[in-house]
Amino acid sequence: MTQSQQDAPLIVDGPLSDNERLKRESNFLRGTIEEDLRDQITGGFGPDNFQLIRFHGMYQQDDRDLRSERSQQKLEPLINVMLRARMPGGVITPEQWLVVEDWAEQHTMYGSVRLTTRQTFQYHGVLKPDIKDTHQAINAAGIDSIATAGDVNRNVLCTSNPLESQLHAEVYEWSTRISEHLLPRTRAYVEIFLDGEKAKSTQEPILGSTYLPRKFKTTVSLPPNNEVDVHANDLNFVGIVEDGELVGWNVLVGGGLAMTHGDTATYPRRADDFGFVPLEHTLAVAEHVVTVQRDWGNRVDRKNAKTKYTLDRVGTDVFKAEVERRAGVTFEPSRPYEFTSRGDRFGWVKGHDGNWHLTVFILNGRIKDRPEAPIKTGLRKIAEVHQGDFRLTANQNLVIAGVPPRQKRVIDRLAREHGLVDDTTTPQLRNSMACVSFPTCPLAMAESERFLPGFVEQVEQLLAGHGIPDDHIVLRVSGCPNGCSRAMLAEVGLVGKGPGKYNLHLGGDRIGTRVPKLYRENVSPEVILEELDHLIGLWVSGREEGEGFGDFLIRTGVVAEVKISRTDFHA
């Protein structure tokens, strides 16, 4: 234990969680993964490696639709892995896109690519014999999956469309620098999956020999758009612009949305504003927010191991002071900024350099051909001629970026021909989002991705019935309380409780700065629609000009505002 750990307030005493043992014994994340990969008797990994592969960007899963059938046939579940790429700021070239899409078609069970709320892509259904080949294929294209899961800093999010202005370009560069700075130093990934030369790992200067107590998420944003949902993340750099120049950041720490049903010691929490720092202190502050969480985070109870719980346990001021001491900086008073939106700006936008950017809506981030919209084929055709790049958004959509004026008409035609530009897509659908859930996610309690389109149609009918067909409510569905779709920052958040049942949370706002409150527990979609029908009617008849659904519910007292503390959330 370091001197900092000995002096830290309120270090949690007790037997360490078993994840701490396996990290300590893993030889810097190597474990016996190589041996498991050679074992073709089972499609899965042993108990320790089941956890360790996460540090290399993979989750072991199985097709839950087939569990019963395979059990009756005396077969083990159809085990596979979900593999998530590392892509700071969500940037991918057309050449890389073609490799990613080809590999999904030929070497995954489902043949699709999934864009995620972490501004990257993931494969679902990679079978064990294809795992190493998949890593090597994307690595040859300049992509890896290092630290996209596990107890590390994960893919760094960034305000999309960074070529729209020079400021966006700067913000994107900072997201890549922060990502590289906080990466694990172990060569385990290269050795295991890329057949690299083995080298003894002896230290992890930032993450430590047992890495972080729990997952850690970082964003870089540029107001007025909050598309990265800063309050869902452990560490956030909010860009401050003065006289047209990026001068530094307001640093927000301690956000997080995951919780456990029935456990009042877990709760969603907004991030706290630590104050302003100039650009030159960016990496030092990022490093030492991580090291303080590394040393002070709860390694006894993983359900209370995230940064948000550390801040509530030791006190925000104490945590902040320790970051200042270690980084050798003093946070200045926060500088003013304002978020006014968090959705993607669909359609064409002209950049500062004269090139164009087309943002297209991708339903739930799923890249696959549908009869009415062969978007996968369309993106392939675009990638074959596109001279710019693609930028994935934190809302699971896609920006076709850097299109020269002479190519704009060609790209627009291809996009429209393949359903990537659809003028009939409603505002409600564009402001709705779901996690993957069934059939692949092992944590899923209720449907999400497959449930969302039909449910949105019913919500659209309610809006039309109340005379506002062109309005919208920020709606998000999560299949479990882990929060991958960020439902706990929605105006209407549905969180899976069991098959066909959800907890209904209401009262978030359109810009993502307020946590909704539990309104109805363990109810069916039919009951939820009845509640929404009534409440939308109240909203339409009583709202102030421009007032969103969530703001109306809070102002009128239908829902009491949720602050950031556990007590307020569960009151």
C-alpha positions as CSV (number, residue, x, y, z in Angstrom):
1,M,0.0,0.0,0.0
2,T,1.3,3.4,-0.9
3,Q,1.7,6.3,1.5
4,S,-1.2,8.0,-0.3
5,Q,-3.4,5.0,0.4
6,Q,-2.4,5.0,4.1
7,D,-3.2,8.7,4.4
8,A,-6.4,8.6,2.4
9,P,-9.7,9.0,4.3
10,L,-12.2,6.3,4.6
11,I,-10.4,3.5,2.8
12,V,-12.8,0.6,2.7
13,D,-11.6,-2.3,5.0
14,G,-12.6,-5.9,4.6
15,P,-11.9,-8.9,2.4
16,L,-11.1,-7.8,-1.2
17,S,-13.5,-8.9,-3.9
18,D,-12.3,-11.9,-5.9
19,N,-11.8,-9.7,-9.0
20,E,-8.9,-8.2,-7.1
21,R,-7.3,-11.6,-6.6
22,L,-7.6,-12.5,-10.2
23,K,-6.1,-9.2,-11.4
24,R,-3.2,-9.6,-8.9
25,E,-2.5,-13.2,-10.1
26,S,-3.1,-12.4,-13.8
27,N,0.5,-11.5,-14.7
28,F,-0.6,-8.2,-16.0
29,L,-3.8,-9.4,-17.7
30,R,-2.3,-12.5,-19.3
31,G,-3.8,-15.1,-17.1
32,T,-4.1,-18.4,-19.0
33,I,-6.0,-16.9,-21.9
34,E,-3.7,-18.4,-24.5
35,E,-4.3,-21.9,-23.1
36,D,-8.1,-21.3,-23.1
37,L,-7.9,-20.2,-26.7
38,R,-6.3,-23.5,-27.7
39,D,-9.0,-25.5,-25.8
40,Q,-11.6,-26.3,-28.5
41,I,-13.6,-28.7,-26.3
42,T,-15.6,-25.7,-25.0
43,G,-16.6,-22.5,-26.7
44,G,-16.0,-20.6,-23.4
45,F,-13.2,-19.4,-21.1
46,G,-12.4,-20.5,-17.5
47,P,-13.7,-18.4,-14.6
48,D,-10.7,-16.1,-14.2
49,N,-10.2,-15.7,-18.0
50,F,-13.9,-15.0,-18.4
51,Q,-13.1,-11.8,-16.5
52,L,-9.7,-11.1,-17.9
53,I,-10.7,-11.1,-21.6
54,R,-12.8,-8.0,-20.8
55,F,-9.6,-6.0,-20.4
56,H,-8.9,-7.0,-24.0
57,G,-12.2,-5.7,-25.2
58,M,-14.4,-8.9,-25.1
59,Y,-17.3,-10.2,-23.2
60,Q,-18.3,-13.9,-23.1
61,Q,-21.9,-14.3,-24.1
62,D,-24.3,-16.9,-25.6
63,D,-27.3,-16.8,-27.8
64,R,-30.1,-16.8,-25.2
65,D,-32.8,-17.5,-27.8
66,L,-31.1,-20.9,-28.3
67,R,-30.4,-21.9,-24.7
68,S,-33.5,-24.1,-24.1
69,E,-33.1,-25.8,-27.5
70,R,-29.4,-26.6,-27.0
71,S,-30.1,-27.7,-23.4
72,Q,-32.6,-30.2,-24.6
73,Q,-30.0,-31.5,-27.1
74,K,-27.5,-31.9,-24.3
75,L,-25.3,-29.2,-25.8
76,E,-23.6,-26.3,-24.0
77,P,-25.0,-22.9,-24.7
78,L,-23.8,-21.4,-28.1
79,I,-21.0,-19.5,-26.4
80,N,-19.3,-16.6,-28.3
81,V,-17.8,-13.3,-27.5
82,M,-18.8,-9.7,-28.1
83,L,-15.7,-7.8,-29.3
84,R,-15.6,-4.0,-28.9
85,A,-13.1,-1.8,-30.7
86,R,-11.1,1.1,-29.3
87,M,-11.8,4.3,-31.3
88,P,-11.3,7.5,-29.4
89,G,-13.7,10.1,-30.7
90,G,-15.3,7.5,-33.0
91,V,-13.2,8.2,-36.1
92,I,-12.8,5.4,-38.7
93,T,-11.5,5.6,-42.3
94,P,-13.5,4.2,-45.3
95,E,-10.7,1.7,-45.8
96,Q,-11.1,0.5,-42.2
97,W,-14.9,0.5,-42.5
98,L,-14.7,-1.9,-45.4
99,V,-12.4,-4.3,-43.4
100,V,-14.7,-4.1,-40.4
101,E,-17.9,-4.7,-42.4
102,D,-16.4,-7.5,-44.5
103,W,-15.2,-9.3,-41.4
104,A,-18.6,-9.1,-39.7
105,E,-20.3,-10.5,-42.8
106,Q,-17.9,-13.5,-43.0
107,H,-16.8,-14.3,-39.5
108,T,-19.6,-13.4,-37.0
109,M,-22.8,-15.3,-36.2
110,Y,-25.0,-12.3,-36.9
111,G,-23.3,-10.7,-39.8
112,S,-23.8,-7.2,-38.5
113,V,-21.9,-4.3,-37.0
114,R,-23.3,-2.6,-33.9
115,L,-22.5,1.1,-33.3
116,T,-22.5,1.8,-29.5
117,T,-23.1,4.6,-27.1
118,R,-19.4,4.4,-26.4
119,Q,-18.8,5.9,-29.8
120,T,-17.2,2.8,-31.3
121,F,-18.4,-0.4,-32.9
122,Q,-18.7,-4.0,-31.7
123,Y,-19.0,-7.4,-33.1
124,H,-21.6,-9.8,-31.7
125,G,-21.2,-13.6,-32.2
126,V,-17.5,-14.2,-32.6
127,L,-16.8,-17.9,-32.0
128,K,-13.7,-19.0,-30.2
129,P,-11.9,-20.3,-33.3
130,D,-12.2,-16.9,-34.9
131,I,-11.2,-14.7,-31.9
132,K,-7.5,-14.3,-32.7
133,D,-8.1,-13.9,-36.4
134,T,-10.6,-11.2,-35.7
135,H,-8.1,-9.2,-33.5
136,Q,-5.4,-9.7,-36.2
137,A,-7.7,-8.6,-39.0
138,I,-8.8,-5.3,-37.4
139,N,-5.2,-4.7,-36.1
140,A,-4.0,-5.0,-39.7
141,A,-6.4,-2.1,-40.4
142,G,-5.0,0.0,-37.6
143,I,-7.7,-0.8,-35.0
144,D,-7.4,-2.6,-31.6
145,S,-9.7,-3.4,-28.7
146,I,-7.3,-2.7,-25.8
147,A,-9.1,-1.4,-22.7
148,T,-12.6,-1.2,-24.1
149,A,-13.9,-3.2,-21.1
150,G,-12.6,-4.2,-17.7
151,D,-11.4,-2.2,-14.8
152,V,-9.6,0.5,-16.9
153,N,-10.3,3.8,-18.6
154,R,-12.5,2.8,-21.6
155,N,-13.0,4.3,-25.1
156,V,-12.8,8.1,-24.7
157,L,-15.9,9.9,-26.1
158,C,-15.7,13.2,-28.0
159,T,-18.2,15.7,-29.4
160,S,-18.8,14.5,-32.9
161,N,-18.2,16.1,-36.3
162,P,-14.8,17.5,-35.2
163,L,-14.1,18.9,-38.7
164,E,-17.0,21.2,-38.5
165,S,-14.7,23.8,-36.9
166,Q,-11.1,24.1,-35.9
167,L,-12.3,23.9,-32.3
168,H,-13.9,20.5,-32.9
169,A,-10.6,19.3,-34.4
170,E,-8.8,20.3,-31.2
171,V,-11.3,18.6,-29.0
172,Y,-10.9,15.4,-31.0
173,E,-7.1,15.5,-30.7
174,W,-7.4,15.8,-27.0
175,S,-9.6,12.8,-26.8
176,T,-7.0,10.7,-28.6
177,R,-4.2,12.0,-26.3
178,I,-6.1,11.2,-23.2
179,S,-6.9,7.8,-24.5
180,E,-3.3,7.0,-25.2
181,H,-2.1,8.4,-21.9
182,L,-4.4,6.3,-19.8
183,L,-4.0,3.0,-21.7
184,P,-2.6,-0.1,-19.9
185,R,1.2,-0.5,-20.5
186,T,1.1,-4.3,-20.4
187,R,1.9,-6.1,-23.7
188,A,-0.5,-8.9,-22.9
189,Y,-2.9,-8.0,-25.8
190,V,0.0,-8.0,-28.4
191,E,1.4,-11.2,-27.1
192,I,-1.9,-13.1,-26.8
193,F,-3.8,-12.0,-29.9
194,L,-1.2,-10.6,-32.3
195,D,1.5,-13.2,-31.6
196,G,3.9,-10.5,-30.5
197,E,7.2,-11.0,-28.8
198,K,6.7,-11.8,-25.1
199,A,8.1,-9.2,-22.7
200,K,7.9,-9.2,-18.9
201,S,5.6,-6.6,-17.6
202,T,6.8,-5.1,-14.3
203,Q,4.6,-2.0,-13.7
204,E,1.5,0.0,-14.6
205,P,2.5,3.6,-13.6
206,I,-1.0,5.0,-13.9
207,L,-3.4,2.0,-13.5
208,G,-1.4,0.1,-10.9
209,S,-0.7,-3.6,-10.8
210,T,-4.3,-4.5,-10.0
211,Y,-5.7,-1.8,-12.3
212,L,-8.8,0.2,-11.2
213,P,-11.5,-0.9,-8.7
214,R,-14.1,-0.8,-11.5
215,K,-14.7,0.5,-15.0
216,F,-13.9,4.1,-15.7
217,K,-15.3,6.3,-18.5
218,T,-14.0,9.6,-19.9
219,T,-15.4,12.2,-22.3
220,V,-14.3,15.4,-24.0
221,S,-17.1,17.7,-25.0
222,L,-17.6,21.1,-26.6
223,P,-20.8,23.0,-25.6
224,P,-23.5,23.7,-26.5
225,N,-23.9,20.0,-27.5
226,N,-24.0,17.4,-24.7
227,E,-24.2,14.3,-27.0
228,V,-21.7,12.5,-24.9
229,D,-23.9,12.8,-21.8
230,V,-21.2,14.1,-19.4
231,H,-23.2,13.1,-16.3
232,A,-23.0,9.5,-17.3
233,N,-19.2,9.4,-17.0
234,D,-16.5,9.3,-14.3
235,L,-14.4,12.1,-15.9
236,N,-15.4,14.8,-18.3
237,F,-13.5,17.6,-19.9
238,V,-16.0,20.3,-20.9
239,G,-14.3,22.7,-23.4
240,I,-14.2,26.4,-22.5
241,V,-13.9,28.8,-25.5
242,E,-12.9,32.4,-25.1
243,D,-12.3,34.8,-28.0
244,G,-12.7,31.9,-30.4
245,E,-10.0,29.8,-28.8
246,L,-10.1,26.7,-26.7
247,V,-8.4,27.8,-23.4
248,G,-9.1,24.9,-21.1
249,W,-11.8,22.8,-19.4
250,N,-14.3,22.6,-16.7
251,V,-13.6,19.2,-15.2
252,L,-16.6,17.2,-14.1
253,V,-16.0,14.0,-12.0
254,G,-18.2,11.3,-10.6
255,G,-21.0,10.7,-13.0
256,G,-22.5,7.3,-13.5
257,L,-25.9,5.6,-14.2
258,A,-25.6,1.9,-13.3
259,M,-27.5,0.6,-10.3
260,T,-28.8,-2.7,-8.9
261,H,-32.5,-3.4,-8.6
262,G,-33.5,-3.5,-4.9
263,D,-30.1,-2.3,-3.6
264,T,-30.5,1.3,-2.3
265,A,-26.7,1.5,-1.8
266,T,-26.5,1.8,-5.6
267,Y,-27.9,4.7,-7.6
268,P,-27.3,6.9,-10.6
269,R,-25.4,10.1,-10.0
270,R,-24.6,13.4,-11.8
271,A,-21.0,14.4,-12.1
272,D,-19.6,17.2,-9.8
273,D,-17.8,20.2,-11.3
274,F,-14.3,20.4,-9.9
275,G,-13.5,23.7,-11.6
276,F,-11.5,25.0,-14.5
277,V,-8.0,24.0,-15.7
278,P,-5.9,25.4,-18.6
279,L,-5.1,23.1,-21.5
280,E,-1.5,22.4,-20.3
281,H,-2.8,20.5,-17.3
282,T,-5.2,18.2,-19.2
283,L,-3.1,15.0,-19.0
284,A,-2.0,15.5,-15.5
285,V,-5.5,16.0,-14.2
286,A,-6.8,13.0,-16.2
287,E,-4.0,10.9,-14.8
288,H,-4.5,11.8,-11.2
289,V,-8.3,11.7,-11.2
290,V,-7.6,8.1,-12.2
291,T,-4.9,7.5,-9.6
292,V,-7.0,8.8,-6.8
293,Q,-9.8,6.6,-7.8
294,R,-7.3,3.7,-8.2
295,D,-6.1,4.2,-4.6
296,W,-9.3,5.2,-2.8
297,G,-11.9,3.3,-4.7
298,N,-13.8,0.4,-3.0
299,R,-12.0,-2.9,-3.8
300,V,-14.2,-4.8,-1.3
301,D,-17.7,-4.3,-2.8
302,R,-17.7,-4.0,-6.6
303,K,-21.2,-2.7,-6.6
304,N,-19.8,0.4,-4.8
305,A,-16.5,0.6,-6.6
306,K,-17.1,3.3,-9.2
307,T,-15.8,6.8,-8.8
308,K,-19.3,8.2,-8.0
309,Y,-19.4,6.2,-4.8
310,T,-15.8,7.2,-3.9
311,L,-16.8,10.8,-4.1
312,D,-19.9,10.3,-1.9
313,R,-17.8,8.3,0.6
314,V,-14.8,10.5,1.0
315,G,-16.4,13.8,0.1
316,T,-16.0,15.7,-3.2
317,D,-13.8,18.4,-1.7
318,V,-11.4,15.8,-0.3
319,F,-11.2,13.9,-3.6
320,K,-10.6,17.2,-5.5
321,A,-7.9,18.3,-3.1
322,E,-6.0,15.0,-3.5
323,V,-6.2,15.4,-7.3
324,E,-4.8,18.9,-6.9
325,R,-2.0,17.7,-4.7
326,R,-0.9,14.9,-6.9
327,A,-1.3,16.8,-10.2
328,G,0.4,19.9,-8.8
329,V,-2.5,22.1,-10.0
330,T,-5.2,24.2,-8.4
331,F,-8.6,24.2,-10.0
332,E,-9.8,27.6,-10.8
333,P,-13.5,28.6,-10.4
334,S,-15.7,27.0,-13.0
335,R,-16.1,29.1,-16.1
336,P,-19.6,29.6,-17.7
337,Y,-20.9,27.2,-20.3
338,E,-24.3,26.0,-21.4
339,F,-25.6,22.8,-22.9
340,T,-28.6,23.4,-25.2
341,S,-28.9,20.1,-26.9
342,R,-27.5,16.5,-27.0
343,G,-29.0,15.0,-30.1
344,D,-27.2,14.5,-33.4
345,R,-27.8,17.1,-36.1
346,F,-29.0,15.1,-39.0
347,G,-28.5,16.0,-42.6
348,W,-25.8,18.0,-44.3
349,V,-23.6,20.5,-42.4
350,K,-20.8,22.5,-44.1
351,G,-17.4,22.5,-42.3
352,H,-14.9,25.3,-41.8
353,D,-12.7,24.0,-44.6
354,G,-15.5,24.0,-47.2
355,N,-16.1,20.2,-47.0
356,W,-19.4,18.7,-46.0
357,H,-20.6,16.3,-43.3
358,L,-23.7,14.2,-43.5
359,T,-25.2,12.7,-40.3
360,V,-27.4,9.7,-40.8
361,F,-29.8,8.0,-38.4
362,I,-28.9,4.3,-37.6
363,L,-31.7,2.6,-35.8
364,N,-30.2,1.4,-32.5
365,G,-26.8,1.5,-34.1
366,R,-27.4,-1.8,-35.9
367,I,-25.6,-1.9,-39.3
368,K,-27.5,-4.4,-41.4
369,D,-29.6,-4.5,-44.5
370,R,-33.4,-4.4,-44.0
371,P,-35.8,-4.8,-46.9
372,E,-36.9,-1.2,-46.7
373,A,-33.4,0.2,-45.9
374,P,-30.3,-1.7,-47.1
375,I,-28.0,0.5,-45.1
376,K,-25.2,-1.9,-44.8
377,T,-24.9,-2.2,-48.6
378,G,-25.3,1.6,-48.9
379,L,-22.4,2.3,-46.5
380,R,-20.2,-0.2,-48.3
381,K,-20.8,1.7,-51.6
382,I,-20.2,5.0,-49.9
383,A,-17.0,3.7,-48.3
384,E,-15.7,2.6,-51.7
385,V,-15.8,6.2,-53.1
386,H,-15.7,8.4,-50.0
387,Q,-12.6,10.6,-49.6
388,G,-13.1,11.7,-46.0
389,D,-13.9,9.5,-43.0
390,F,-16.7,8.2,-40.9
391,R,-17.4,9.5,-37.4
392,L,-19.5,7.4,-35.0
393,T,-21.6,9.3,-32.5
394,A,-22.4,8.6,-28.9
395,N,-26.0,8.4,-29.9
396,Q,-25.3,5.3,-32.1
397,N,-25.5,7.3,-35.4
398,L,-23.0,8.0,-38.1
399,V,-21.4,11.0,-39.7
400,I,-20.1,10.7,-43.2
401,A,-17.5,13.4,-42.7
402,G,-15.2,15.5,-44.9
403,V,-17.1,15.1,-48.2
404,P,-15.6,17.4,-50.9
405,P,-18.2,19.6,-52.6
406,R,-17.7,17.7,-55.9
407,Q,-18.7,14.5,-54.1
408,K,-21.6,15.7,-52.2
409,R,-24.2,14.9,-54.8
410,V,-22.9,11.3,-55.2
411,I,-22.8,10.6,-51.5
412,D,-26.3,12.1,-51.1
413,R,-27.7,9.9,-53.9
414,L,-26.2,6.7,-52.4
415,A,-27.4,7.6,-48.9
416,R,-30.9,8.2,-50.1
417,E,-31.1,5.1,-52.4
418,H,-30.2,2.9,-49.4
419,G,-32.4,4.4,-46.7
420,L,-29.6,6.2,-44.9
421,V,-31.4,9.5,-45.5
422,D,-35.1,9.0,-44.9
423,D,-37.2,12.2,-44.6
424,T,-40.0,10.2,-43.0
425,T,-37.9,9.3,-39.9
426,T,-39.8,10.9,-37.1
427,P,-38.3,13.2,-34.4
428,Q,-39.4,10.7,-31.8
429,L,-37.5,7.8,-33.4
430,R,-34.4,10.0,-33.8
431,N,-34.6,10.8,-30.0
432,S,-35.0,7.2,-28.9
433,M,-32.3,4.8,-28.1
434,A,-31.9,1.2,-26.8
435,C,-29.1,-1.1,-25.6
436,V,-28.5,-4.5,-27.3
437,S,-30.1,-6.7,-24.6
438,F,-31.5,-10.0,-25.9
439,P,-30.5,-12.3,-27.3
440,T,-26.8,-11.8,-26.7
441,C,-26.3,-9.8,-23.4
442,P,-26.0,-12.1,-20.4
443,L,-27.3,-9.3,-18.1
444,A,-30.5,-8.7,-20.0
445,M,-33.7,-8.9,-18.0
446,A,-36.1,-7.5,-20.6
447,E,-36.1,-6.8,-24.3
448,S,-34.6,-3.5,-25.5
449,E,-33.2,-3.2,-29.0
450,R,-35.9,-5.5,-30.5
451,F,-38.6,-3.9,-28.3
452,L,-37.8,-0.2,-29.1
453,P,-39.1,0.2,-32.7
454,G,-42.6,-1.1,-32.0
455,F,-42.8,0.9,-28.7
456,V,-41.8,4.1,-30.4
457,E,-44.5,3.6,-33.0
458,Q,-47.0,3.5,-30.1
459,V,-45.6,6.6,-28.5
460,E,-45.8,8.4,-31.9
461,Q,-49.5,7.5,-32.0
462,L,-49.9,9.1,-28.6
463,L,-48.2,12.3,-29.7
464,A,-50.3,12.4,-32.8
465,G,-53.4,11.8,-30.8
466,H,-52.6,14.8,-28.7
467,G,-52.0,17.0,-31.7
468,I,-48.2,17.1,-31.6
469,P,-46.9,14.6,-34.1
470,D,-43.7,16.5,-34.8
471,D,-42.7,16.9,-31.2
472,H,-40.7,14.3,-29.2
473,I,-39.7,13.0,-25.8
474,V,-36.2,11.8,-25.1
475,L,-36.9,8.1,-24.7
476,R,-34.4,5.4,-23.8
477,V,-34.7,1.7,-23.0
478,S,-32.2,-0.5,-21.1
479,G,-32.7,-4.2,-20.7
480,C,-31.2,-4.1,-17.2
481,P,-30.1,-1.5,-14.7
482,N,-26.5,-1.4,-16.0
483,G,-27.5,1.6,-18.1
484,C,-25.8,1.1,-21.5
485,S,-28.4,3.1,-23.3
486,R,-28.2,5.9,-20.6
487,A,-31.8,5.6,-19.8
488,M,-31.2,7.3,-16.5
489,L,-30.6,10.6,-18.2
490,A,-33.8,10.4,-20.4
491,E,-37.1,12.2,-20.1
492,V,-38.6,8.7,-20.2
493,G,-36.4,5.9,-19.1
494,L,-37.4,2.3,-19.2
495,V,-35.2,-0.1,-17.3
496,G,-35.8,-3.8,-17.6
497,K,-37.0,-5.6,-14.5
498,G,-38.1,-9.0,-15.9
499,P,-39.6,-10.5,-19.1
500,G,-42.0,-7.9,-20.5
501,K,-41.7,-5.7,-17.4
502,Y,-39.9,-2.4,-16.9
503,N,-39.3,0.2,-14.2
504,L,-40.6,3.6,-15.6
505,H,-38.4,6.6,-14.7
506,L,-39.6,10.1,-15.5
507,G,-38.3,13.7,-15.2
508,G,-35.0,13.9,-17.0
509,D,-34.4,16.8,-19.3
510,R,-33.6,17.2,-23.0
511,I,-30.0,18.3,-22.4
512,G,-29.0,15.4,-20.1
513,T,-28.4,17.3,-16.9
514,R,-31.1,15.7,-14.7
515,V,-31.6,12.1,-13.5
516,P,-35.2,10.9,-13.8
517,K,-37.0,9.4,-10.9
518,L,-38.7,6.0,-10.4
519,Y,-42.4,6.6,-11.2
520,R,-43.8,3.1,-11.7
521,E,-42.1,-0.2,-10.8
522,N,-42.2,-3.5,-12.6
523,V,-45.0,-2.6,-15.1
524,S,-45.9,-3.8,-18.6
525,P,-45.5,-1.7,-21.8
526,E,-49.3,-1.4,-21.8
527,V,-49.4,0.2,-18.4
528,I,-46.5,2.5,-19.4
529,L,-48.4,3.7,-22.5
530,E,-51.5,4.4,-20.4
531,E,-49.4,6.5,-18.0
532,L,-47.7,8.3,-20.9
533,D,-51.0,9.0,-22.6
534,H,-52.3,10.7,-19.5
535,L,-49.1,12.7,-18.9
536,I,-48.7,13.8,-22.5
537,G,-52.2,15.1,-22.3
538,L,-51.3,17.2,-19.2
539,W,-48.1,18.4,-20.9
540,V,-49.8,19.5,-24.1
541,S,-52.5,21.4,-22.2
542,G,-50.3,23.0,-19.6
543,R,-46.8,23.4,-20.8
544,E,-45.0,26.7,-21.2
545,E,-43.6,27.7,-24.6
546,G,-40.9,25.4,-25.7
547,E,-41.0,23.4,-22.5
548,G,-39.9,19.7,-22.8
549,F,-41.8,16.8,-21.3
550,G,-39.4,16.2,-18.5
551,D,-39.2,19.9,-17.5
552,F,-43.0,20.1,-17.4
553,L,-43.2,17.1,-15.1
554,I,-40.7,18.6,-12.7
555,R,-42.2,22.2,-12.8
556,T,-45.7,20.9,-12.1
557,G,-44.7,18.6,-9.4
558,V,-45.8,15.4,-11.1
559,V,-42.3,14.2,-10.5
560,A,-40.1,15.5,-7.7
561,E,-36.7,16.6,-9.0
562,V,-33.9,14.1,-8.3
563,K,-30.6,15.6,-7.1
564,I,-27.3,13.7,-7.0
565,S,-27.5,11.9,-3.7
566,R,-28.6,8.4,-2.9
567,T,-31.3,9.7,-0.5
568,D,-32.8,12.0,-3.1
569,F,-32.9,9.2,-5.7
570,H,-34.7,6.7,-3.5
571,A,-37.0,9.1,-1.7
